Amino acid sequence: MSGYNAVVSSQPEGWSDKTVASQIQPSRSFKLADALLLGQFVREHAAEFGVPVVFSMVDAQGTQRHFFSMDHAMLISHQLAYQKAWTAASLRMTTEKLGQQVQPDMELAGLQYTPGICCIGGGLPFWSGGQLLGAVGVSGGRVYQDIAIARFALAQFSRTRYPLEYSHHYKELACIQAQRG
């Protein structure tokens, strides 16, 4: 038998519970009440444009969490709103930006042929504290209207509930462009 003594601690040496806790980022999730408020802002701005839209909100994993269709919205908009939201969450970029990046000779040319991908503006991902919370998809108006309605809703939410970031350009493209320098 050796004469060694061992001290066992649950904390790494020099660390306290406070230190460990400060390293953990608080996690925020988007609640149903948040989605309903976001939807209310979409309806308000769509009414200002006089266009019936369909709205979809997905979480960071692309699961649809909220959906509504205004009276007289086009049938195709039901599918497009979800695809816009899902695409924005999946790629962590706006569908408007994706539409630019799938052009011939661009970094993502050909991606538009992937099932479920939507390259029409109106899908916007959103973050809080650097954490992707989800994405919204608006469809039913002209593309510029869908984009404006989605941006308005996220901006109004940020002013009334808690701040969201929603103008990120996705990081992978920035890395690719930097490598090509």
C-alpha positions in Angstrom: 0.0 0.0 0.0 1.2 3.4 -0.8 1.0 6.3 1.6 -0.7 8.7 -0.9 -3.7 10.6 0.2 -6.2 11.9 -2.3 -8.6 14.8 -2.1 -11.6 14.5 -4.3 -13.5 17.7 -5.3 -16.5 18.2 -7.6 -15.0 21.5 -8.7 -11.8 22.0 -10.7 -9.1 23.6 -8.6 -9.5 27.3 -8.3 -13.1 27.3 -9.5 -16.1 28.2 -7.4 -19.8 27.6 -8.0 -20.0 31.3 -9.1 -17.2 30.8 -11.7 -18.9 27.8 -13.2 -22.3 29.5 -13.2 -20.8 32.5 -15.0 -19.6 30.3 -17.8 -23.1 29.0 -18.6 -25.1 31.1 -21.0 -28.7 31.5 -20.0 -30.9 29.8 -22.5 -34.0 31.6 -23.8 -36.8 29.8 -25.5 -39.6 31.3 -27.5 -42.9 30.8 -25.7 -46.4 30.5 -27.3 -47.3 33.9 -25.9 -44.3 35.3 -27.8 -45.3 33.6 -31.0 -48.9 35.0 -30.6 -47.6 38.5 -30.1 -45.3 38.2 -33.2 -48.3 36.9 -35.2 -50.4 39.9 -34.0 -47.7 42.3 -35.3 -47.7 40.4 -38.6 -51.5 40.8 -38.9 -51.3 44.5 -38.1 -48.7 45.3 -40.7 -50.3 43.1 -43.3 -53.6 45.0 -42.8 -51.7 48.3 -43.4 -50.6 46.9 -46.8 -54.1 45.5 -47.4 -52.7 42.0 -48.2 -53.9 38.7 -46.7 -50.9 36.7 -45.6 -50.0 33.4 -44.1 -47.6 33.4 -41.2 -45.4 30.5 -39.9 -43.0 30.5 -37.0 -40.5 27.7 -36.5 -38.1 27.0 -33.6 -34.4 26.7 -34.0 -34.8 23.0 -35.0 -37.3 23.9 -37.8 -40.4 22.6 -36.0 -43.4 24.8 -36.7 -44.6 26.4 -33.5 -47.2 28.9 -34.7 -49.2 29.3 -37.9 -52.1 31.3 -39.1 -53.7 32.3 -42.4 -55.7 35.5 -42.9 -59.0 35.3 -44.8 -58.6 35.2 -48.6 -54.8 34.3 -48.4 -53.6 32.4 -51.5 -53.5 28.6 -51.0 -49.8 28.4 -52.2 -48.9 30.8 -49.3 -49.7 28.1 -46.8 -46.8 26.0 -48.0 -44.5 29.0 -48.8 -44.8 30.6 -45.4 -43.6 27.4 -43.7 -40.9 26.8 -46.2 -39.6 30.3 -45.8 -39.4 30.0 -42.0 -37.9 26.5 -42.2 -35.3 27.5 -44.8 -34.3 30.6 -42.7 -33.9 28.6 -39.6 -32.0 25.8 -41.3 -29.5 28.0 -43.1 -29.5 30.8 -40.4 -30.0 33.4 -43.1 -32.8 35.3 -44.7 -34.5 33.7 -47.7 -33.9 37.0 -49.5 -30.2 36.6 -49.0 -30.4 33.0 -50.1 -32.2 34.1 -53.3 -29.1 36.1 -54.1 -26.7 33.4 -53.2 -28.3 30.7 -55.4 -27.7 32.6 -58.6 -25.4 31.1 -61.2 -21.7 31.4 -60.3 -22.6 32.2 -56.6 -21.5 30.1 -53.6 -24.9 28.3 -53.2 -25.9 27.8 -56.8 -28.1 24.7 -57.1 -29.3 24.7 -53.5 -32.7 26.0 -54.7 -33.4 22.6 -56.2 -33.2 20.9 -52.7 -36.7 19.8 -51.6 -38.2 22.2 -49.0 -35.8 25.1 -49.7 -37.4 28.4 -50.4 -35.4 31.2 -52.0 -38.3 33.8 -52.0 -37.9 36.7 -49.6 -40.0 36.7 -46.5 -38.2 34.2 -44.3 -36.1 35.7 -41.4 -34.2 33.9 -38.7 -34.0 35.6 -35.3 -31.6 35.3 -32.3 -31.5 36.5 -28.7 -28.2 36.9 -27.0 -26.5 35.1 -29.9 -28.7 32.0 -29.6 -30.9 31.1 -32.6 -34.5 31.0 -31.3 -36.2 30.3 -34.6 -37.4 32.0 -37.8 -40.5 33.5 -39.3 -42.0 33.1 -42.7 -44.5 35.5 -44.3 -46.2 34.8 -47.6 -49.1 36.3 -49.5 -48.0 39.7 -50.6 -45.4 40.9 -53.1 -42.0 39.8 -52.0 -41.1 43.3 -50.7 -44.3 43.3 -48.7 -43.6 39.9 -47.2 -40.1 41.0 -46.2 -41.4 44.3 -44.7 -44.1 42.6 -42.7 -41.7 40.0 -41.3 -39.1 42.7 -40.4 -41.8 45.0 -38.9 -43.1 42.1 -36.7 -39.6 41.3 -35.4 -38.8 45.0 -34.8 -42.1 45.5 -32.9 -41.5 42.4 -30.8 -38.0 43.7 -30.0 -39.4 47.0 -28.8 -42.2 45.5 -26.7 -41.0 42.1 -25.3 -37.2 41.6 -25.4 -34.5 42.3 -28.0 -34.1 40.1 -31.0 -31.4 40.1 -33.6 -32.6 39.3 -37.0 -30.3 40.8 -39.6 -27.4 38.3 -39.3 -25.7 37.2 -42.5 -24.9 33.6 -42.2 -21.4 32.9 -41.0 -20.5 30.0 -43.3 -20.7 32.2 -46.4 -18.5 34.9 -44.7 -15.9 32.1 -44.0 -16.0 30.9 -47.6 -15.6 34.4 -48.9 -12.7 35.1 -46.5 -10.9 32.0 -47.6 -11.2 33.0 -51.3 -10.1 36.5 -50.2 
